[in-house]
Amino acid sequence: MAESFGVDAARYDRTRPAYPAEVIDRIVALSPGRELLDVGTGTGIAARQFQAAGCAVLGVEPDPRMAEYAQAAGIDTEVATFEDWDARQRRFDAVIAGTAWHWVEPVAGAVKAAEVLRPGGVLAPFGHAFEPPAEIGQAGVDVLRRVFPQAPVPPPGVSVLDGYQGMYAKFAAAALETGRFAEPQPFRVDWERQYARDEWLEQLPTSGGLTRLAPEQLAEVLAAVGAAIDEQGGAFTMRYATVGFTAVRN
């Protein structure tokens, strides 16, 4: 699934939201320098934000289609999984990962990050979690269970936003277990975004799981979710949380 997002890289880049400025500023302020490695850079959404903040960014991306898009957008990008990527003795002031660290083995990833960070450098994975209104979210879960039972869906009564916070707490614990980092500092930025029906249906196919659906399956999902949005008046407010942590290399 990690290498399926490039099926429509342009749509991914066009529709996926950028990261809150607070997250970018926090990492830049903590970093001892301005040379960053972006793990799972995708189309370069986060990388371009860090470039705009004055950083030099190298991306590592396993999907050649996403890497090609990032290259065209001005992000120097190498095609590899992070675990297998050859750093060639290069060192960085920060290792970031925007909505990508869950595709990396947590302990192996933290060890690799420590190897490529300069002393005092920062490991800073972070990611978006989103939660639509209950009626729209349930419509999506119901149709996915019907057309693609193996798709990852949250269990009943579990908040996606809180679930992501717990996931990043486990990633932070894995980094600390390596003995290569100081105590990780978690963060969470809550925010909201308004979506019109067509705007959300344009973004929805870029979600994990949906990228691998057959056209007729995807059409069924979009129809069900679109109908639920119509019942809410044709637009809705999405709750987002950008969750992550920073850990300084010893």
C-alpha positions as CSV (number, residue, x, y, z in Angstrom):
1,M,0.0,0.0,0.0
2,A,2.9,2.4,0.7
3,E,3.8,2.3,-2.9
4,S,0.3,2.7,-4.3
5,F,-0.2,6.5,-3.7
6,G,1.5,7.4,-7.0
7,V,-1.4,6.0,-9.0
8,D,-2.4,9.7,-9.4
9,A,0.4,11.8,-8.0
10,A,-1.0,15.0,-9.4
11,R,-4.4,14.5,-7.6
12,Y,-2.5,13.6,-4.4
13,D,-0.5,16.8,-4.5
14,R,-3.4,18.9,-5.5
15,T,-5.9,17.7,-2.9
16,R,-3.8,16.7,0.2
17,P,-3.6,19.5,2.8
18,A,-0.3,21.2,3.8
19,Y,0.9,21.1,7.4
20,P,0.3,23.8,10.0
21,A,3.0,26.5,10.1
22,E,3.3,25.8,13.8
23,V,4.7,22.3,13.0
24,I,7.2,23.6,10.5
25,D,8.3,26.4,12.8
26,R,8.8,24.0,15.7
27,I,11.1,21.7,13.8
28,V,13.1,24.4,12.2
29,A,13.6,26.1,15.5
30,L,14.9,22.9,17.1
31,S,17.1,21.8,14.3
32,P,20.8,22.8,14.7
33,G,21.1,23.6,10.9
34,R,19.0,23.7,7.8
35,E,19.9,20.4,6.0
36,L,16.9,18.1,6.2
37,L,16.1,14.6,5.0
38,D,12.4,14.0,4.2
39,V,11.5,10.3,4.6
40,G,8.6,9.3,2.4
41,T,8.6,12.7,0.7
42,G,5.7,11.8,-1.6
43,T,5.0,14.6,-4.0
44,G,7.0,17.0,-1.8
45,I,4.1,18.7,0.1
46,A,6.0,19.0,3.4
47,A,9.4,19.4,1.7
48,R,8.3,22.5,-0.1
49,Q,7.1,24.0,3.1
50,F,10.5,23.4,4.7
51,Q,12.2,24.8,1.6
52,A,10.1,28.0,2.0
53,A,11.3,28.1,5.6
54,G,14.9,28.3,4.4
55,C,15.9,24.6,4.5
56,A,17.7,22.5,2.0
57,V,15.7,19.2,1.6
58,L,16.6,15.8,0.2
59,G,13.7,13.5,-0.2
60,V,13.6,9.7,0.0
61,E,10.6,8.1,-1.6
62,P,9.9,4.4,-2.5
63,D,7.3,5.1,-5.2
64,P,9.1,6.3,-8.5
65,R,5.9,8.1,-9.7
66,M,5.7,10.2,-6.5
67,A,9.5,10.8,-6.6
68,E,9.2,12.0,-10.2
69,Y,6.5,14.4,-9.2
70,A,8.6,15.7,-6.3
71,Q,11.6,16.1,-8.6
72,A,9.6,18.2,-11.0
73,A,8.4,20.3,-8.1
74,G,12.0,21.2,-7.2
75,I,12.7,18.6,-4.5
76,D,15.9,16.5,-5.0
77,T,14.5,13.0,-4.4
78,E,16.1,9.5,-4.4
79,V,14.0,6.4,-4.9
80,A,14.3,3.9,-2.1
81,T,12.6,2.7,1.1
82,F,14.3,4.5,4.1
83,E,15.5,1.2,5.6
84,D,17.3,0.3,2.3
85,W,18.4,3.9,1.3
86,D,22.2,4.4,1.0
87,A,23.1,7.7,2.7
88,R,26.6,7.6,1.2
89,Q,28.1,9.2,4.3
90,R,25.8,12.2,4.1
91,R,24.6,13.8,7.3
92,F,21.6,15.9,8.2
93,D,20.3,18.3,10.8
94,A,16.8,16.9,10.9
95,V,15.0,13.8,9.6
96,I,11.4,14.5,9.0
97,A,8.5,12.4,7.8
98,G,5.1,13.9,6.9
99,T,2.3,11.3,7.1
100,A,4.8,8.6,6.2
101,W,6.5,7.2,9.3
102,H,3.9,4.5,9.7
103,W,5.3,2.9,6.6
104,V,8.7,2.7,8.2
105,E,9.6,-0.1,10.7
106,P,9.8,2.1,13.9
107,V,12.9,0.8,15.5
108,A,14.9,0.2,12.3
109,G,13.8,3.6,11.1
110,A,14.9,5.3,14.3
111,V,18.3,3.6,14.2
112,K,18.7,4.7,10.6
113,A,17.7,8.2,11.4
114,A,20.3,8.3,14.2
115,E,23.0,7.1,11.8
116,V,22.3,10.0,9.3
117,L,21.7,12.7,11.9
118,R,24.5,15.0,13.1
119,P,24.9,15.1,16.9
120,G,22.1,17.3,18.2
121,G,20.1,16.7,15.1
122,V,16.3,16.1,15.3
123,L,14.1,13.2,14.4
124,A,10.6,14.6,13.7
125,P,7.9,12.4,12.2
126,F,4.4,13.9,12.1
127,G,1.2,13.1,10.3
128,H,-2.4,14.3,9.6
129,A,-5.3,12.4,11.0
130,F,-8.8,13.5,10.0
131,E,-12.2,12.7,11.3
132,P,-15.4,13.7,9.4
133,P,-18.8,14.1,11.0
134,A,-20.1,10.8,12.3
135,E,-22.7,10.3,9.6
136,I,-20.2,10.8,6.8
137,G,-17.5,8.7,8.5
138,Q,-20.0,5.9,9.1
139,A,-21.1,5.9,5.5
140,G,-17.5,5.5,4.4
141,V,-16.8,2.7,6.8
142,D,-20.0,0.8,5.8
143,V,-19.3,1.0,2.1
144,L,-15.6,0.0,2.5
145,R,-16.6,-3.0,4.6
146,R,-18.8,-4.1,1.8
147,V,-16.6,-3.5,-1.2
148,F,-13.1,-3.9,0.3
149,P,-13.3,-5.8,3.6
150,Q,-9.5,-5.8,4.1
151,A,-9.3,-1.9,4.1
152,P,-8.1,-0.4,7.3
153,V,-11.0,1.1,9.2
154,P,-11.2,2.2,12.8
155,P,-13.1,0.0,15.2
156,P,-16.4,1.4,16.6
157,G,-16.1,4.1,19.2
158,V,-12.4,4.8,18.5
159,S,-11.5,8.4,17.7
160,V,-9.1,8.5,14.6
161,L,-7.5,11.6,16.0
162,D,-6.8,10.0,19.4
163,G,-5.7,6.8,17.7
164,Y,-3.0,8.7,15.7
165,Q,-1.8,10.3,18.9
166,G,-1.4,6.8,20.4
167,M,0.4,5.5,17.3
168,Y,3.0,8.3,17.4
169,A,3.5,7.7,21.1
170,K,4.5,4.2,20.2
171,F,6.9,5.5,17.5
172,A,8.4,7.8,20.1
173,A,8.9,5.0,22.5
174,A,10.6,3.0,19.8
175,A,13.0,5.8,19.1
176,L,13.8,6.1,22.8
177,E,14.4,2.4,23.0
178,T,17.3,2.7,20.6
179,G,19.3,4.7,23.2
180,R,20.3,7.1,20.5
181,F,17.8,9.9,21.3
182,A,16.9,12.1,24.2
183,E,13.3,12.0,25.6
184,P,10.9,12.6,22.7
185,Q,8.7,15.6,22.9
186,P,5.2,15.0,21.6
187,F,3.0,17.6,19.9
188,R,-0.5,17.9,18.5
189,V,-2.0,20.7,16.5
190,D,-5.8,20.6,16.1
191,W,-7.5,22.4,13.2
192,E,-10.5,22.3,10.9
193,R,-11.2,22.6,7.3
194,Q,-14.4,23.1,5.3
195,Y,-15.1,20.8,2.4
196,A,-17.7,21.0,-0.3
197,R,-19.0,17.7,-1.5
198,D,-17.0,17.6,-4.8
199,E,-13.8,18.9,-3.1
200,W,-13.8,16.0,-0.6
201,L,-14.7,13.4,-3.2
202,E,-11.7,14.6,-5.2
203,Q,-9.3,14.0,-2.3
204,L,-10.9,10.8,-0.9
205,P,-9.4,8.5,-3.6
206,T,-5.9,9.4,-2.4
207,S,-6.5,7.8,1.0
208,G,-4.7,4.6,2.0
209,G,-6.7,1.5,0.9
210,L,-8.7,3.4,-1.7
211,T,-5.7,3.8,-4.0
212,R,-5.9,0.0,-4.7
213,L,-9.6,-0.2,-5.5
214,A,-11.0,-1.2,-8.9
215,P,-12.8,1.7,-10.7
216,E,-16.2,0.2,-10.0
217,Q,-15.4,-0.3,-6.3
218,L,-14.1,3.3,-6.0
219,A,-17.3,4.6,-7.8
220,E,-19.4,2.8,-5.2
221,V,-17.5,4.3,-2.3
222,L,-17.7,7.8,-3.7
223,A,-21.4,7.5,-4.4
224,A,-22.1,6.4,-0.8
225,V,-19.9,9.1,0.8
226,G,-21.3,11.7,-1.6
227,A,-24.9,10.8,-0.7
228,A,-24.0,11.2,3.0
229,I,-22.5,14.6,2.4
230,D,-25.6,15.6,0.4
231,E,-27.7,14.7,3.5
232,Q,-25.6,17.2,5.5
233,G,-26.3,20.0,3.1
234,G,-23.6,19.4,0.5
235,A,-20.7,20.5,2.7
236,F,-19.1,19.7,6.1
237,T,-16.4,20.5,8.5
238,M,-13.5,18.1,8.8
239,R,-11.6,17.8,12.1
240,Y,-7.9,17.4,11.7
241,A,-5.0,16.8,14.1
242,T,-1.4,17.0,13.0
243,V,0.4,14.7,15.5
244,G,4.1,14.0,15.9
245,F,7.1,14.2,18.1
246,T,10.6,15.6,18.1
247,A,13.6,13.7,19.5
248,V,17.1,15.1,19.6
249,R,20.0,12.7,18.7
250,N,22.4,12.1,21.6
